[in-house]
Amino acid sequence: MAVDSSPLVSLERVEAFYRVRKGFLGSRVVKAVDGVSLSIHEGEAMALVGESGCGKTTVGKLSIRLLKPSSGRILYDGVDITNLPEKSLQKLRRETRMVFQDPYSSINPYMTVGETVEEPLIAHKAGDKEERTEMVYKALEEVRLTPPQDFAVKYPHLLSGGQRQRVAIARAIVLKPRYIVADEPVSMIDASSRAEVLEVLKRLQTSQGIAFLYISHDLATTRYFSDKIAVMYLGRVVEIGDVEEVLSEPLHPYTQGLIASIPEPDPANRFVERPAIKGEPPSPFNIPKGCRFHPRCPKAFDRCMVEDPALREVGKNRYVACHLY
């Protein structure tokens, strides 16, 4: 949980627009992220959920300035990093890391595990060779790849998907970061390895006080791992709150639909009608007027079609963008 009253990472009405070519006649603008505001405190895990293409990964990259926003502000530890030049981002690069979704493509197959984990240490000129080796072994022990000296000499093709992802996590933590973006870190590994990887991440959060932005499709894992949750739809955040509160009593119709789409494990409930989301998300080239969810919303009314709802506080640390509240 958060241990400080001031956010470590803040996004204030951040936007990321891209111009995409459309044939020979010109280009169109894609609004990947459209006015997102989030705050993540030291030692806190914020989950970011939503359908594919809603902008979750872009938000993660913006939060560590791997991407520069089109507008808005990004603050890290109270410092505005929105327009800082790359040469001024060295402290940020050392204290923030990212764990990518695919452990098969995010790790160089021609480098050993030890070389992979050591690479950030070399890039940031941390210690001599002996000290770096000790730091690599410690990071491998932290992610439970033991004995570390045996794993350090292996190449990625000798490892399972779960082991590869733990190598990626070891690479992320070797410089002892304060903030990690975990972009669907368990979605491409088998079910038996997911619990192990999540346990590693949770232990790092609690023992080292690392703040996380946990990007995921899986609402079950967000309940286990996260403290807060933000729900995105078509580039916008539509609901924010405590993870238990949001998952047990969702307010936004989109959040309700996401939760309703979770498979029901109890056979006795398999015939119960559930309000799952109908249809597909609109094209980002042609975002609907008014509330962008209204074409798929079972509770939409006239106002939803003409007025875009703002994200409003409806309870303590609970926010929702919906005309019903």
C-alpha atoms as one frame of an Amber mdcrd trajectory, in Angstrom:
protein
   0.000   0.000   0.000   0.982   3.630  -0.314   3.417   4.875   2.297   3.544
   8.555   1.332   0.870  11.238   0.946   2.351  12.744  -2.236   2.248  10.774
  -5.504   5.444   9.336  -6.940   4.021   9.410 -10.487   1.287  11.759 -11.698
  -0.339  12.126 -15.094  -2.409  15.284 -15.494  -4.793  15.322 -18.473  -2.217
  13.585 -20.627  -2.926  13.114 -24.328  -1.094  11.116 -26.991  -2.241  11.605
 -30.570  -0.730   9.956 -33.636  -1.030  10.902 -37.283  -1.539   7.810 -39.432
  -1.403   7.729 -43.217  -4.635   6.757 -44.973  -3.859   5.733 -48.538  -2.479
   8.312 -50.967  -4.807  11.126 -50.027  -3.475  12.173 -46.640  -3.527  11.166
 -42.993  -5.830  10.992 -39.992  -5.308  11.484 -36.264  -5.625   8.592 -33.812
  -6.376   9.594 -30.217  -4.583   6.782 -28.372  -4.755   8.533 -24.981  -7.226
  11.365 -24.492  -7.031  13.371 -21.271  -5.909  10.699 -18.777  -5.159  11.669
 -15.164  -3.673   9.149 -12.720  -1.637   9.235  -9.508   0.492   6.399  -8.132
   2.107   6.621  -4.701   5.311   5.096  -3.394   4.822   1.381  -2.730   1.369
   1.311  -4.337   0.139  -0.947  -7.132  -2.310   0.623  -9.577  -4.041  -1.707
 -12.027  -4.991  -0.381 -15.452  -7.586  -2.525 -17.234  -9.653  -2.387 -20.403
 -10.125  -3.998 -23.799  -7.286  -4.316 -26.305  -6.527  -1.047 -28.061  -7.909
   1.228 -25.344  -4.501   2.871 -24.704  -3.249   1.026 -21.605   0.276   0.326
 -22.863   0.597   3.866 -24.208  -0.258   5.234 -20.750   2.421   2.998 -19.234
   5.063   4.215 -21.685   4.029   7.834 -21.168   4.346   7.487 -17.386   8.074
   6.700 -17.703   8.597   9.049 -20.655   9.330   6.333 -23.188   6.812   8.363
 -25.167   6.370  12.132 -25.087   2.769  13.305 -24.663   0.992  15.511 -27.175
  -0.304  17.601 -24.261  -0.763  17.449 -20.489   1.801  17.039 -17.711   3.773
  14.111 -16.305   5.381  14.470 -12.882   7.847  12.087 -11.269   8.691  12.615
  -7.603   7.322  16.132  -7.857   9.412  17.073 -10.923   7.753  17.938 -14.226
   9.362  15.561 -16.745   6.946  16.267 -19.603   9.381  18.146 -21.824  12.740
  17.260 -20.318  15.354  16.404 -22.981  16.656  12.831 -23.016  20.005  13.808
 -21.472  18.143  15.158 -18.408  16.213  11.921 -17.843  19.097   9.837 -16.479
  17.701   9.733 -12.921  14.272   8.733 -14.265  15.769   6.008 -16.461  17.573
   4.523 -13.463  14.595   4.632 -11.083  11.842   3.495 -13.472  11.671   0.264
 -15.456   9.246  -1.676 -17.648   8.433  -5.389 -17.818   7.010  -6.202 -21.241
   4.246  -8.628 -22.120   6.155 -11.122 -24.267   9.142 -12.795 -22.547  10.045
 -14.470 -25.851  10.728 -11.218 -27.709  11.790  -8.872 -24.891  14.963 -10.846
 -24.124  17.889 -11.055 -26.552  18.306 -14.762 -27.511  22.037 -14.252 -28.116
  22.752 -13.046 -24.577  23.029 -15.231 -21.502  20.756 -14.618 -18.526  23.654
 -13.004 -16.667  24.438 -10.660 -19.567  20.760  -9.731 -19.896  20.405  -8.782
 -16.228  23.784  -7.014 -16.201  22.991  -4.827 -19.206  21.243  -2.009 -17.225
  24.167  -1.954 -14.764  26.619  -1.418 -17.604  24.416   1.237 -19.218  24.288
   3.198 -15.952  27.948   2.541 -15.067  27.061   0.776 -11.800  30.069  -0.826
 -10.090  32.947  -2.854 -11.446  32.675  -6.339 -12.948  32.811  -8.128  -9.583
  30.208  -5.842  -8.024  27.926  -6.179 -11.042  28.148  -9.981 -10.871  27.098
  -9.870  -7.220  24.166  -7.571  -8.076  23.089  -9.884 -10.901  23.133 -12.920
  -8.609  21.137 -11.047  -5.963  18.506 -10.018  -8.525  18.201 -13.619  -9.753
  17.761 -14.790  -6.166  15.036 -12.158  -5.666  13.029 -13.690  -8.523  13.789
 -17.219  -7.315  16.044 -18.348 -10.136  18.404 -20.346  -7.961  21.192 -21.206
  -7.791  21.894 -17.912  -9.601  25.324 -18.954 -10.885  23.700 -21.822 -12.802
  20.988 -19.659 -14.385  23.408 -16.816 -15.195  25.211 -18.880 -17.849  22.058
 -20.198 -19.537  20.587 -18.855 -22.779  16.863 -17.994 -23.074  16.008 -21.028
 -25.230  16.844 -23.254 -22.242  14.202 -21.571 -20.071  10.428 -21.890 -19.778
   8.155 -18.919 -20.418   7.742 -18.286 -16.690  11.505 -18.410 -16.137  12.074
 -15.980 -19.012   9.611 -13.537 -17.493  11.424 -13.788 -14.168  14.657 -12.945
 -15.995  12.896  -9.864 -17.383  11.794  -8.951 -13.853  15.354  -9.477 -12.543
  16.613  -7.117 -15.252  13.983  -4.570 -14.174  14.859  -4.681 -10.447  18.658
  -4.970 -10.616  19.051  -1.175 -10.309  16.557  -1.100  -7.386  13.907   1.054
  -9.106  11.143   2.956  -7.357   8.534   2.477 -10.098   7.850  -0.376 -12.552
   5.355  -0.576 -15.399   4.315  -4.239 -15.706   2.589  -4.595 -19.069   0.480
  -7.772 -18.890   3.421  -9.685 -17.378   1.566 -13.012 -17.030  -0.653 -13.062
 -20.123   1.757 -15.075 -22.303   2.903 -17.700 -19.820   1.187 -20.891 -18.697
  -1.245 -20.889 -15.788   1.083 -22.754 -13.420   3.747 -20.058 -13.831   1.402
 -17.088 -13.458   0.969 -17.513  -9.714   4.757 -17.732  -9.249   5.415 -14.560
 -11.251   2.644 -12.638  -9.479   3.964 -13.787  -6.097   7.424 -12.493  -7.054
   6.016  -9.101  -8.089   3.866  -8.815  -4.955   6.802  -9.662  -2.704   8.962
  -7.021  -4.421   6.221  -4.451  -3.961   5.875  -5.109  -0.239   9.550  -5.743
   0.617  11.168  -3.010  -1.497   8.327  -0.485  -1.616   8.237  -0.460  -5.423
   5.301   1.329  -7.027   3.658  -0.547  -9.906   1.410   0.261 -12.817  -0.019
  -3.195 -13.504  -1.553  -3.360 -16.985  -3.827  -6.341 -17.454  -6.914  -7.878
 -19.073  -7.311 -10.294 -16.166  -9.478  -8.828 -13.409  -8.789 -11.836 -11.146
  -5.057 -11.082 -11.016  -5.688  -7.373 -10.441  -7.634  -8.223  -7.289  -4.671
 -10.219  -5.973  -1.925  -7.811  -6.940  -3.294  -4.252  -6.918  -4.356  -1.657
  -4.376  -6.239   0.628  -6.779  -7.734   0.116 -10.206  -8.377   2.397 -13.172
 -10.665   1.277 -16.012  -9.966   2.592 -19.536 -12.221   2.750 -22.558 -11.170
   4.118 -25.946  -8.380   6.337 -24.610 -10.177   7.606 -21.496 -10.296   6.531
 -17.857 -13.936   5.900 -16.927 -13.620   4.665 -13.333 -11.010   4.755 -10.550
 -11.133   3.415  -7.012  -9.996   0.887  -4.461  -9.666  -2.455  -6.235 -11.970
  -4.368  -3.873 -14.605  -1.635  -3.956 -14.608  -1.328  -7.756 -14.677  -5.073
  -8.411 -17.397  -5.759  -5.842 -19.565  -2.694  -6.640 -18.706  -1.360 -10.112
 -20.419   1.911 -11.022 -19.711   2.507 -14.703 -21.705   0.302 -17.106 -18.464
  -0.583 -18.920 -16.851  -1.786 -15.691 -19.995  -3.767 -14.925 -19.769  -5.389
 -18.346 -16.092  -6.284 -17.922 -16.818  -7.981 -14.609 -19.853  -9.762 -16.036
 -17.663 -11.221 -18.794 -15.474 -13.085 -16.278 -16.134 -16.854 -16.667 -18.399
 -18.240 -13.940 -16.747 -21.202 -12.160 -19.940 -22.378 -10.435 -21.914 -24.716
 -12.753 -25.112 -23.823 -10.919 -24.831 -20.234 -12.243 -24.030 -21.003 -15.863
 -27.568 -20.263 -17.060 -27.907 -16.975 -15.145 -28.204 -14.028 -17.566 -25.268
 -11.650 -17.211 -25.019  -8.116 -18.692 -21.935  -8.711 -20.848 -20.771  -5.942
 -23.202 -22.259  -6.211 -26.679 -20.568  -5.268 -29.925 -17.054  -4.045 -30.658
 -15.302  -0.815 -29.627 -15.691   1.988 -32.209 -12.787   2.864 -34.483 -10.305
   5.283 -32.865 -10.508   7.221 -36.156 -14.201   7.865 -35.564 -14.894   8.301
 -31.840 -18.627   8.742 -31.079 -19.945  12.113 -29.951 -20.965  12.449 -26.326
 -20.057   9.511 -24.108 -17.830   7.275 -26.214 -19.360   4.149 -24.619 -22.990
   5.037 -25.375 -23.330   2.910 -28.586 -22.686  -0.214 -26.472 -24.201   0.911
 -23.178 -27.475  -0.722 -22.050 -28.215   2.272 -19.800 -27.599   5.089 -22.308
 -30.112   7.935 -22.585 -30.363  11.139 -24.630 -27.766  13.135 -22.703 -25.154
  10.403 -23.254 -25.316  10.925 -27.019 -24.460  14.644 -26.939 -22.436  15.346
 -23.755 -19.111  13.745 -22.863 -19.150  12.972 -19.097 -16.267  14.234 -16.969
 -14.504  12.036 -14.427 -16.136  13.053 -11.133 -15.499  12.109  -7.520 -18.530
  10.195  -6.239 -17.048   8.949  -2.961 -13.790   8.876  -1.058 -11.077   8.236
  -3.681 -13.787   6.937  -6.039 -14.225   8.492  -9.471 -16.527   7.693 -12.386
 -17.237   9.287 -15.781 -20.935   8.604 -16.270 -24.103  10.745 -16.445 -25.859
   8.277 -14.124 -23.904   9.717 -11.158
